[in-house]
Amino acid sequence: MKLFKHKNTDIKKFITAIWDFWTSKTGAFLLAVSAIVIGWYQFYINKPILKYDTETISFISSQNDNDYKVNVHGKEYNDLYLTRVTLQNKGASALSGKDVSKIGHNPIRIVVPDDAKMVHFTLDKTITTPDLTASLKKIDGDLVIEFDFLNSDYQIGASILHENPNAKFKVEGSALNVNSITKEWSDKQIKFWTFWIMGGLYLILVAVYLYNHIKRRFRLKRN
């Protein structure tokens, strides 16, 4: 019976300690920060969120003993590189092509570097969502992306052949509720930084609370 009462007392102390933490200034601050983060996430995710990614491989190299040749528009190439560019809507809302900035302003486009020496480009249907109607148009050296609707998780893919292996392609443009298009982070990067940032924040707040709690108890003992 005494053992049961002892355990019951420990449970009450534990619950009281938790309650004291969440009702303390540190706990209130933590709840406020969490609410802001959740609210920001809800506001952010309920919009079209455009992310792009790039991948470059060697299409043909003169360093290899090739049993084939690459001929594009009547010209033969011994060294050629292929870059796949994907544009995906990571948000919860669809984006209509009518809401994209018009040509001459800030259309959604693949920016082709001047030194890329682009040889050929095409809308890559192998990495483009099948239900999506899209096209690429070369305007002022860049590749303007046109589409009907870019629904959530839909993506558009382009394959670009070029001579410069160091060419860096990016996607720029704006649309309704879309101010910028950013490069995609890998799932590994997102998990890594989310874990360390949130974990670090919680550890700091808990450490501050424990420090103040111990300091307060020490003062009470002295008195």
Order of alpha helices (4+ residues) and beta strands (2+ residues): alpha-alpha-beta-beta-beta-beta-beta-beta-beta-beta-beta-beta-beta-beta-beta-alpha
